[in-house]
Amino acid sequence: MVPFVAEPTLAAVSSRVPHLTAKLQGFGTTIFAEMSALASATGSVNLGQGFPDTDGPREVLDAAIAAINGGLNQYPPGPGMLVLRQAIAAHQQRFYGLEYDPDSEILVTAGATEALAGALIALLDTGDEVVVLEPMFDSYAPCIAMAGAVAKPVTLRPPHYGFDPDELRAAIMPKTKLILFNSPHNPTGRVFTRDEVRLIADLAVEHDLLVLTDEVYEHLVFDGAEHVALASFPGLRERTLVISSGGKTFNTTGWKIGWLCGPAELITAVRTAKQFLTYVNGGPFQPAIATGLGLPDSFYRELAADLQAKRDRLLPGLVDAGFTVYPTSATYFVTVDIRPLDPSGDGMDFCRKLPHRCGVVAIPTEVLYMNKHEGRHLVRFAFCKKLDVIDDAVARLQKLAR
Ligand SMILES: Cc1ncc(COP(=O)(O)O)c(C=O)c1O
């Protein structure tokens, strides 16, 4: 008998994989691999996976090249290069007024993905429960399962993708150890308001919970919305690990430079797990991301404005194609309801056929839910692409309207 098996899983229900541990049965192959393969097989415009198709700032790229040419090509220190840890500390202070000691309160990781995995493995015991918003980034549920813990999802529902405070309160049980929060939120593009973040903070204090807050889209916020740092609320800094990475902010998703900031005791715990995962990564990219974090405010403003313009190009095209389009004020993503175009409401089937019907790839949001029925009719499009690529996709999607 297996004591703790992941409950409903994020992956499409798949057949048993031989040799795979019971904890990971059902997680299958990520939909991103399937859809990206379909995009290249059909010559489709790939608005599935969220990665930009332009390079980030020249200074950041040049700093990496200089680091490689300068011989920074061996293992960096376990906690990350000091220059990067100092830059992360300065960035937290500059944008959120939060002080972290670069020596004991910051850990550099292989992307936010390893920060999440390291934290969940380090902090969770078998049977612990984690309250998490769904839909959710695809690594959350498998990492919680690998830690032997149990994810308890609270569903965000369109059109505004807020959470129901009573559902959130009800999800917190005696076995709850941790809240895993994500704002700005993938895939909904929701930026949680100060009041919503305060409620999460109050509940964490009331129930003495640890908090992981995934803020990788912290700078990709539109329409004057404000990213509220959870760790800045009273009683939160000492129980919270803030996770972010350079991939989204500097268009360097392939470099996988991420980090955690938090109190020394939590960072020490995560470092214990992290050192046996990758130990270290991305030596020459670390000083380059440090350069990026020091760029002036104008860089951050232009980054958000550029992406907002891309969003504003894609959204009307999706409306014209016939989808019900939900508002998004952050990230790379917009979600739509397919039912006006496909009354069956089967997003998985719709996305598998879309490349053949009109040459565009999107992601069925269902894969990001544990309660599959909540997201069955929803589909996610990425707009972090060049304007002419978006225009091409929009033109192709108009075939659906006809
Ligand atoms: C919400 C969220 N968290 C974490 C990550 C992973 O970030 P990284 O590429 O730095 O590992 C992503 C990437 O898409 C994401 O959307």
The ligand as a MOL file (V3000), in Angstrom:
LIG
                    3D

  0  0  0     0  0            999 V3000
M  V30 BEGIN CTAB
M  V30 COUNTS 16 16 0 0 0
M  V30 BEGIN ATOM
M  V30 1 C 4.8910 30.9950 -12.2470 0
M  V30 2 C 6.2290 30.4760 -12.6710 0
M  V30 3 N 7.1050 30.0970 -11.7390 0
M  V30 4 C 8.3230 29.6220 -12.0630 0
M  V30 5 C 8.7040 29.4970 -13.3830 0
M  V30 6 C 10.0520 28.9220 -13.7000 0
M  V30 7 O 10.9980 29.8990 -13.7930 0
M  V30 8 P 12.4840 29.5500 -14.2640 0
M  V30 9 O 12.4790 29.4810 -15.7480 0
M  V30 10 O 13.2980 30.6680 -13.7160 0
M  V30 11 O 12.8450 28.2400 -13.6550 0
M  V30 12 C 7.8220 29.8780 -14.3920 0
M  V30 13 C 8.2120 29.7180 -15.8060 0
M  V30 14 O 7.4130 29.7490 -16.7040 0
M  V30 15 C 6.5430 30.3730 -14.0360 0
M  V30 16 O 5.6430 30.7150 -14.9580 0
M  V30 END ATOM
M  V30 BEGIN BOND
M  V30 1 1 1 2
M  V30 2 1 2 3
M  V30 3 2 2 15
M  V30 4 2 3 4
M  V30 5 1 4 5
M  V30 6 1 5 6
M  V30 7 2 5 12
M  V30 8 1 6 7
M  V30 9 1 7 8
M  V30 10 2 8 9
M  V30 11 1 8 10
M  V30 12 1 8 11
M  V30 13 1 12 13
M  V30 14 1 12 15
M  V30 15 2 13 14
M  V30 16 1 15 16
M  V30 END BOND
M  V30 END CTAB
M  END
